[in-house]
Amino acid sequence: MKFFQSSIKFFLFLTALTPLIISWSTIFPFILGKTLFFRTVIEIALILFLIYLFLNFKTFKHLNFLKSPLFIFLSLFFLSLAVSAVFAENSYRAFWGDLERGEGLFGILHFFAFLIMAVSVFEKKDWLNYFKISLVVGFVVIFYAFLQYFGVKNFPFALMPEARPISYVGNPAFLATHMFFLMMFAAIVFFETSKHPAKAGVAGRVFKLLDSGTSKLLWWRYFSLLIIVLSAAMIFITATRGAILGLGAGVFILLIYFSIFGSQFKDVQPPIRRLNIKKLSIGLLIFITLFSAVFVITRGSEIWQKIPGLNRLAQTKILDVNDPSTQFRLITWKLSWSAFKEKPILGWGSENYIVAYEKYYDPEYAVYGETWLDRAHNKIIDVAVMQGIFGLIAYLGIFWFALRSLFKSRALINSYQLLVPVIMSGLVAYFVQNLFVFDQIISYMTFFAVLGYVMSETDDLKNLPTYQLKNLKTSLKFPLAFIVTAFIVVLGYSLYFYNLVPYIQARLFKASPGISKDVNVVMDYLKKAMWPYNFAQHNIRGSGIDTIYMDQFFYKIEYVGNPKFRPLGDLLIKGMDEVARKEPYDIRVLIREVEMLNGITRVVSEEEAVPLYQKAEKLMREAVKRAPNRQEVYYHLAFNLAGQKRYNEAIETARYAISLNPKAARAHYHLALVSTIAGKNKEALEALAEVDKVDPNLSALMLGDKDATLLIYNVNGRLDKVAELITESLNRGENLAFDRKYYEAALRYYAFKIDAENFIKVANYLKQFKDLKDDMEVLIDLAQKGMWNIINNL
């Protein structure tokens, strides 16, 4: 049986490598590879675990965790996930999740399986080995994050430089979150190795040399301290404000704990033993309080802008109602509260926050930028909305009983007095930073590892009686064998159809040749990438339209209008049709298809365009039902109606979008657009005048909107406005790459107005075009000499 036990441990150890996995050959390279790697490893380990459990069903002794309060609340949390998934509007997505997040009930169950297997087969030495592997992996992650931060590119496997490094994690906020767990792991390794050497088991032979001898123990202790220092520094370098606040909260709780119980810490290692922990903690609390007060009062000082992390924190206007970031969060919380009140018991279901977001969308969002949220960027709110009050209580209970187990555990306190408050403060720091972000695969994995360790090493398990299966009747062996076999078959099916197949599909999609190649070859790749239908298709097919037909928010007319590419477009639309039929809950799917259909209507005959317009209208009517307050769906509907020459309906629809929030610049712009299509130029200019009032810099407009704004002004002979917008764009240093004809129109206008400064500015921009370079240099020279008669006669 040692073979199975060692094999299970090996695969559980293997999961510690997850943070290093990047699948550059697929979409979502920082997420998809990690997700499928972790799931594959866990499913293989689970097959071995079931066989091991069956073969040892009479002597297996590790079921006492079933009565642990922490495990009970973990089970309740997953029960909440399961029930909410059943009653979710999009139950398919609630169960399977998607490629972008890698969650859903199916995904998160893998972390639960990891915990159950680890608690069942890990001994103390195994936990120590797992954390040691994690620290080595963490050091690699931190090292490459520093390379990014300092702009080092000439190093093997180095990533592109980033002011806020992402390393192999893929997001600065997620990287900062990982640092909290590395610090907890490092604390465990430090205190464990300070007592006695940990002998590696069969699956951990790689550590045999490292754990032999006092010098090796010291190495691990110093390495652990190094990881703690580097992790804390990395939190500031990522400039993740929520993580910095979480770190501050964790340190504050730690000092509070030491201030109250510091006199009890006697059996600790030097040099800590020589310190008066209680007095030191009180002194540090006073210092931190004074420092925080000074920081808040002087946060406008330039000195804070020179300190990584504190620079962004100093710019945060927490109580300023005019701050977009503050308003954005307030709107999100209000929206989430409305969604929670509709389904307070079971919630909307995992991965269904987007459904609630669409229904309760607040038109005020459009003032600060039209965005899409599939998470509230607050873990507590996410759980409340997606799992209801039942799930929220279970989630909070997990933290409560984890902290309670640590606080009351004499077993752990008697061995490592300082370790308990350190892990407690780490969990508090993680909880606080999660009020500003959401979980992902690495944080789930490491969080469940900490929970497993807490369950294994605290009184949670040590004071419970040992439960065995030896009293099971032999007659149950065959039914049990059948159940185990069935589970193994299901896991084998999952390994192929829900891990390997999605990976192959995502890889084929990414490997498909560019659209400039043979269309039939591209279609062969895409057909294999798009079928059979599974949870990955929502992302793959959406990315297909975005990457093949989209270019800066415009569908590429050279592709849409080229008959040879029409079969490819039809294939993509067919794929989105299937997604829309099976999962019409995320209206981004509907919008993508409508945008593509609109693109095709521009290049086909009026007769061919009619059914396309009708199909697009039907899709947008469905979108309006699902998101009745989102202006964007009315923009698309108005454009569609204008294309059908139903101008009055189009204008009324555009006006309704404005009525939702008159401060939304894009709403006025779209009224101008459909008014121009309808030939109502006066109304179009009046609408653009409103755009100027609510958003003088056009900051809320997308690039395509701005280009169309220039078109409207140009069509109406307002060259002054064309020139003004072009110049303002150049003054702001924006390289928006408007159509060249608008820059040339601005140049003619400034020549007519004899405006040398702006004339030269536009001419300098046009010098980048090879066919205009020499002409622009001549014109600049003439303008500098004031020879406007010559310029205007050219």
N, C-alpha and C positions, 0 to 999 in steps of 0.2 A: 503493500500500500504506500510505501515511501515514494514510489515513482509518481503516483498520482498527486500526492501531497506536494512533492517538490515541483512537479510540473505546474500545478495550480499557482504556487508561489512565484514561479518563474514568470508566468504570464501576468500576474498582478504586479510584479516588479517592472515588467515591460511597459506597463501603462505610464510609469513615471517619465518615460521618454516622450510622451505626447506633446509637451510644449515645443519640442524641436521639429515636429513634423510640419512641413510646408509642401503643398502639392501645386507646384507652379504650372503643371500641365492641365489644371482644371480651373473652373470658375471658383471664386471664393477660396483662393489658395491657402489663406491662413486659417480657415475654418474647416473646409470640407475634408482635407487630409487628416486633420486631428480627429475630427468626428468619426470618420470611418475607420481609422486606425484603432481608436479606443474601443469602438463597438466590436470590431473584429476580434481584438484581443480578449475582451470580456466574454464574448460569446464562446470562443474556444475554451477559455478557462471555465466557463459555466458548464460546458459539456463534460469536461474532466471532473468538475466538482459533483455533478449529478451521478456520474459513474462511481466516484469515490464514496459519495454518500450512500449509494445503494449497496455497494460491496461491504460497507461498514455499518449497516443500519442497526446492528445489534450492539455495537461497541462505541458508536459515535457519541462523544461526550460534550459537544460544543453547542448545545442548544439553549444554554441558560440566558443568552442574550435576548431571547424572545420575550422575557419578562422585564427587561430593562425599560424604565420609563422613557429614556431617550429613544430607544428603538420603537417603542409604542407610538410616540409622537411622530417619528419618521414614517411609520406605517400609516398613520392617520393622514399625513401629508400626501402620501402616494394614493391613498384611497380617495382623498379629495380630488387629486389630479384625474384619477380614473373616472369618478362619477361626473365631474365637470366635463370631461371629454365626451362622455356618452350623451349628455344633454346640450353640448355645444352646437351652435348653429352650423359651424363647419367642423363636424366631428372627425372627418378624415384628417384635416390639418391638425386638429387637437391631439390626435393619436400619433401621427407620423412626424409632425414638425416639418421643417424644410431644410434646404442645404445652407441657407444663410445663417441660421441660428443653431441648427443641430439639436433642437430640443424636442418638444412634444412629449407625450407620455412615454412613447417608445424609447426616445433618446434618454430621458431622465431615469427610466427604469434601469438602464445600464449602470448608472452610478450607485443605485440602490443595490444592485447585484454585486458590484465591486465591494461595497461595505459589508454585505452579508458574508461573502467569501473570505474577505480579509479578517473579519472578526472570528470566523470559524477556524481558519487554518493558521493565522499569524500568531507567533509567539513574540515576546518582547524583542528578541534579537531580529525578528523579521521586520517589525515596525521600524526598528533602528536602521536596518539595511535599506528599506524603502525610502526613508527620509534622507539617507546618505546619497542614494542615487538621485533623488530629487534635488539635493543641494548641488551636486555636480552639474546636473542639467540646468539648474537655476543660474549657476555661475556662468555657463556658456551663454544663456539668454542675456544676462546682465552685461557680459563682456561685449557682445555684439550690439547691445543697446548703447554702450559707451562709444563704440566705434561709429555708430550712426550720429550720435550727438556731437562728436568731435570731427565729423566729416571725413573719416578714414574710409577710403574705398579700395585701396590696393592691399587687400588682405583676403585670404581664402574665405569664400562664402559670405563676404561682407555685403550688407544691404545698402541701399541708397541713403545718403545722409538725410537726417530729419531733425528739425529744431526740437520736436517732441518725439523722441525715439519710440519705435514700436517693436523693434527686435523681431524675434520669431513668433511673437504673440499676435502682431498685426494691428494693434490699437493701443495708443498710449494709456488710456484709462484701464484697459484690461491688463496691460503690463504692470501698472501700478497696483492693481488688485492682487496680482500674483505675488508681489513683493511681501504682502502681509503674511501669506502662507509660508513663503521661504523663511521669513523671520521666525515663525512658530516652529517650523521644521528644524531650523538651526538651533533654537533654544532647546528643543528636545534632544538633539544630538549632543549639544554641549553638556547638558546635565546628565544624560545617560552615560556618556563616556567619562564623565568626571568621577563616577563611582566604581566602575569595573569594566573590563574589556568585554565586548560583545562578540561571541564566536559566531562566525557565519555558518549558516546551514548549507545544505546541498545546493539549493537554488541561489545562494549568495556567496559562492566560492570566490567570486571576484574580489570580495572584501577580506579574504583570509589574511593576506599579507598586511593590509592596511590596519587590521585590528590586532595584530600581534605585537605586543611590546608597548612599554610606556611611551616611547617616542611617537609611535603611531597614534596613540590615544591623544597625545598633545597636539599632533597634527590636525586631527579632526576637531579638537576644541578650538584651535586658532582659526581653522577654516570656517567653522561655524560663526565665530565672532566676526570674521571678515564678511561673510554673507549678510549678517545683520547690518553691518555698517553700510555695505554697498546697496542693500535693498532700501534702507532708509534714504540714502542719497538719491537712488533712482526714482523714488516717489516724488521728490522735489524736481528732479530733472525732467520727468514726464510732464510736470506742471499741471497735474490733474488735481483740481481744487477739492473735489470730494474726497480723494485719497489723502490729501494733506490734512483735511479736517478730520478724517478717520484716524490718521496717525496721531494727531493731537489729542483726540478723544481717548485713544488707547493708552497713550502715555499718561494722560490725566487720571484715568482709572487706575493705572498701575501705581502711580504716586499716592493716590488716595488710599489704595489698599495697603501700601507700605507705611503710610502715615498712621494708619489705625492698627495694623498688625505687625509693624516692623520689628517690635521688640521680641517677637516670637522666633525670629529667624536667627538661630544660633548655630545650627549644624550646617554651615555653608562653607564653601571652599574659599581659601585665600585667593586674591586680596580682599574679596567681599567681606570676609569674616572680620576684618579689621575696621570696617566702616560701621558707623551708626546709621543703619538703613532708615530708621524712623526719622531722625533729625535731618538727614540728607534729603529725604523725600519731601519733608515739610519745606525745607529751604528751596528745593527745586520748584515746588508748587507756587511759592511766593514769587519766584523769579519768572516762571512762565506766565503767571497772572499779570505781573507788571509789564512783561514784554508784549503780551497780547494787547494790553491797554494802549501801550505806546504805538504799536503797529496800527491799531484801529484809528487812533487820533492822527497819526502821521502817514497814513497809507498813500497820500498824494505825493509824498516826497520821492524824488528820483532815486534815492538810495535803494529803495525796495525793488525798483525795476532792474537792478543789477544782480539780484539774487534769484536763481532759478526756482520756480514754484511760487515763491512769494510775489513775484512780479504779476502773475495772473490773479493771485488771490487779492492783491492790492487793488486791482482793477474791478473787482466784483462789487456791485452796488446792490447788496442784499435787500435793503429796505427802500430802494429807489423805484417807485412805480413807473418811472419813465425809462427804466433800463430794459431793453428788449429781452435779455436773458431772464430777468425777474418776471416780466410779463408772460413770457413763454411758459414758464413753469406754473405760474398762477392759473393760466388758461388750462394747462394740462391737468392740474389737480382738480379744477372745477369740472372739467369734462369727465374725468375719471370718477368723481363723486356721483355724477349723474348716472354714469354707466353702472356703478356699484349699486345704486339704489334700485335700479331696474331688476338686477339679479343678485340680491344680497346673500343668498344662501349658498348656492353652488357656483356662482360666477358665470362668465361667458365661455370658459374653456381655455385650456392652454393654446397658445398661438392665435387666439381669437380677440386679442386686444384691438387689432386693426379693425375688426367688425364693429366693436363698441366705439372706437375712435371715429369711424365713418358716420355712424348714426348720430353721435353727439358732437360732431365737429363744430367748433365755435368759429364763426366768420371773422372774429377778431384776429385769428392766426394770420390771415392774409396780409395784415399790416406789417407783420414781422418776418414775412417770408413763407411761401406755401411749401409745407413740408408734409411728410408722411411718417406716422409713428406706429410701429408695431410693438413698442414698449413705452411705458410711461417714464423711463429713465429714473425709476424709483422702485426698488424691489418690493417694498411693502405695498405700494399702490398696485404694482403688477399682480401680486398674489391676490390682493383683495378683489380686483376687477376680474381676473381670470379664474379664481378658485372660490371666491366668495368668503364669507365670514368663517365658514368651516375650515377652509384652507388656510386662512390668515391665522386663526388660533393655533392650528397645527404647526405652522411655520414659526410663529413666535414661541410656541412650546418647545420646539427643537433647541432654540437658543437658551431658553430658560433652564431646561433640564441639563443641557451641556454645561452651562455655568454653575448650576446647582451641584452637579456631579463633581466638578472640579473643586468647588468651594468646600464641599463636605467630605471629600475623599481623603481619609486618613492614609490609605494605602500609598497614594501618590505623594501626599504632603510629607509623610515620614521618610520617604526616599529622596525626594528632590523638593525642598521647601520653596525655592524660588521659581520652580518651573510652573507651578499652578497659577500664580498671578500673571505670569508672562503669557500663558496660553489664554487665560481669561481676557486679558487686555487685547490680545490679538483678535479674538472673536468679536470683542466690542468694536475694535477699529474696522474690521471687515463689515460688521453690521451697519456702522455709521456711514462708511463710504458707499455702501449699497443703497443709501437713500438718494444717491445722485447718479446711479448707473444701474446696470442689470447684470445678471449672471451670464456666464458663457462656459464653454466646455472645460477650460482650465480651472476656473474658479469652482465649478461644481466638483470636479475631480479632487482638487486639493481640500475643499471643504468637507467632503465625505471622508477623506483620509483622516482629517483631524477628528471628526466625529467618531470614526472607527477606533482611533487611538484612545480617545476619551472613554469610550465604552469599554475597551479592553483593559485599560490600566487604572481606572478609578474603581471605587466601591460598587459601581453599577453592576459589575459582573462578579467581583470578588466576594460580595456578601450574599449572592444568590446561590441557591442550591444547584448542583450540577445535574442537568437532565440528560438522561440517556434514552436510547431507543431499544435497549436490550429486552424490554418487556413486550415489544411488539410480537404478535403471533406470527409464526412461520407461514401461516395460511395467507398472510397479507403480502407475502413476498412477490407472488405473481402479479396481483393488481399493482403493486408498487413498481414492479419491473415494467409493466405496460405504461404506467404514467411517466416513468423516467424515459422510456423509449420514445414516447410521444413528444416529450419536451425536447429530446435530442434531435428528433426529426424536424421539429419546428425551428430549432436553433440552426440546424444545417440549412434549412430552406432560407432562413433569414440571412445567413452568411452569404449566400449566393444572390438572392433576389433583392435584398435590402442593404447590402454593402458592396458586393462586387459589381452588380449591374449598374447601380447609380454612379459608381466610380467610373466604370467604362463609358457610360453615357456622357458624363461630365468631361471626361478626357477626350472623347471623340468630338464633342462640340468644340472644345478649345482647339483641337488639332485640325478642325475643318479648314481647308485652304481659303484664302481671301476671295472675296466676291469677284475679283478681277480674273480669277482662274476659270476653268471649265465649269459651267453651271451644273452639269450632270454630276461631276465629282463632288461639288459642294453639297448637292442634294443627297447623294449617297451617304455622306458623313452625317448629315443632319437627320436623315430618316432613322439611322441606327442610334443617334443620340436622343431622338424624340420618342421612340417606341421601344419597348412597351411602356404604357403609362404607369408612373409611380410617383411617390412624394417629391422626387427631384424635378419633375417636369415643370412645375410652377416656376421654378427659377431658370431652368435650362431654356424653356421656350420664350420666356420673357427676355432673357439675355440674348436669345437669337435675334429677336426684333431690334433690340437696343443696339447690338454691336454690328449687325449686318445692314440694317436699313436706317439706323439713326445716326445723325451727325450734328452735334450741338443743337439738339431739340428740333432739327428739321429732318424729315425723311428725304433721303438722297434722291432728288428728282432724276438724276442721271441713271439710277438703278430702277426706280419705280417706272420711269417712262420708257425704259428699254424693253422691247418685247421679249428679248431672249432671257431676261431676268424674271419675267412674269411667273413662270412655274415655281421659282423659288419663293416669290411672294405668296403665291397660292398655298404652298406647303406651310409656310409660317402662319398664315391666317388659319389654315386648317388645324394646326397645332393649338393656336390660341382659342379657336372655337371649342375644342375639346376641354381645355382648361375652364373656359367660361361656362360650359354646360355642367361640368362636374363640380366646380368650385366658383360659383359666381359671387363669392362673398368679398373678395378683395377687388375693389373696383379699379385698381391699377391695371388689372388684366383687361378689363373692358376698355379702359382709356388707351392702352397700347394698341389694341386691335382697331379701335376707332381712328386713331391717328394714322395707322397704316392704310385703312380703307379710304380716309380722306386724301391721303397722298396719291392713291391710285386714281381717284376720281378726277384728279387734275390732268391726267394724261390719256384718258379714254374718252370715247364719244359720249354725248349726252345720254344716248339711249343705254349704253353700258353702265353709265354712272348711276342711273336711277335705282337699281336694286342695291348697289353698294351704299348709297346714301340712306336708303330705307333700313338696311341692316345696321348701319352705324347709328341711326336714330333710335332703333329699338334697343341697342346696347346702352346708349346714353340715357334713355328713359329708365332703364333698370338701375343705372348708376344714380340717377336722381332719387329714386326710391330709397336706395341704401344710404346715400349721403345727401339728405335734403338741404343741408346748410352749407355745403362746400361749393364755393363759387366756381371752382375749376370745372365741375361737371356741366355747369350752365354755359361756360365759355365754349366747350366742345359742342354742346347741343345747339347753341346760337350759330356757331360756324356751320354746323351741319344744315340747319334750316336755311341759312343764307345760300348755301350751295344748292339747295333745292328751289331757290328763288321764292321762298316763303319769307319775304323780307320783314313784313310786319311782325310775324311770330319771332323771327330772329332778334329783332330790335327789342321786343318786349321781354324776351328771355334774357338778353344782355342787361336790360334795365333792372330786371329782378335780381340779377347777380349783384348789381350796384346797391340795391335796397338792403341786401343782407349786411353790407358794411360799406358805406360811402367813402370810408378812408382807404379802401383797397385800390391802389393805383391800377392794378391789372384789370379790375372790373371796368374802369373807365376806358382803358385801352381797348378792351374787347368790344365795347360799344362803338368806339371809333372804327374798329376793324370791320364790323358787320355793317356799319353805316356806310363806309366806303364801298363795300361790295354792293350795297343796295343803291349806290349812286347818290347818297345823301351827304354831300361833301361838307355842307355847313354844319350839320350835326356831328360829323366826324371831327372837325376842327374844334368844336365846342367841347367834345369829350376829351380831346387831347389837352385842351386848356385846363380841364379838371385834373388830368394827370399831373400837369405842371404844378398845380396848387398843392396836391396832397403828397407829391413825391418829386420835387424839383430836380433831384439828381438821377431820377429813374432807377433808383437802386433796387426797387422791388420787381422791375421788369426783367424778364429773361433776355438772352441775347437775341433770340428770334423776334421777341416783342419789340426790341429797340430797332432792329433792322426794318421791321414792318412799319414802325412809327416814322422812320425816315422816308419810307416809301409813300405813306399817306401824305406827309408834308410835301414831298416832291410832286406827287400827282396833283396836289392842290396849289402848286406854284409858290409854296412858302419856303423859298430858298433860304430866307433869313433863319428859319427854325432848323433847317437842315444844317446850315453852317454853325449855328449855335450849339447843337447837339454834338456835332463832330468835334468842335473846338473844346467843349467841356470834357469830352471823352479823352482827348489828347492831353489836356491839362491835368487830368487825374491819373495820367500814365496808364490808362486802360488800353490793352492791345486787343480790342474786340473784333478787329478784322471785319468791319462792315464792308458791304459791297464797294468796290473801288469807285464806282460811278458817283457815290455820295461824297467822297473826298474830293473828286474832281469838280462836283457841283459847288462844294464849299469854296474851292479854290477860285472858281469863276466869280462867285459872290463877293469874296474879299478883294478880288481884283477890281470889280466894279465899284466897291465901296472905298477903294484905295486904303485898305487896312493892312499895312506892311507887316505888322507883328504876327497877326493870325495867318496872313497869306504865306509867310515864310514857314510858319509852324506846320501848316498843312502840306506845303511843298516838301519840307524835310521828311514828312511821313511817306509821301509818294515816291521819294527817291529809292525806296527799297525795291520798287519794281524795275527790272532791268530795262524794259522798253521805255521807261520814263526818266531814268536816272539823269541822262545828259540834259534833257529838256528842263527838268526841275532845277538843275544847277544853273542853267542859263536864266530861268525865271527868278531864282533867288537873287542872282547877281543884279538883274534889272530892278527888282524890288528894292534892294539895298541902295541902288543909285537913284531911286525915285522915278524911273522911266515908265510910268504907268500908261502913257499913250501907246508905247510900243507893245506893252503886255496886253492891253485891251484890244489891240488891232491884230493880235496873232490869231 
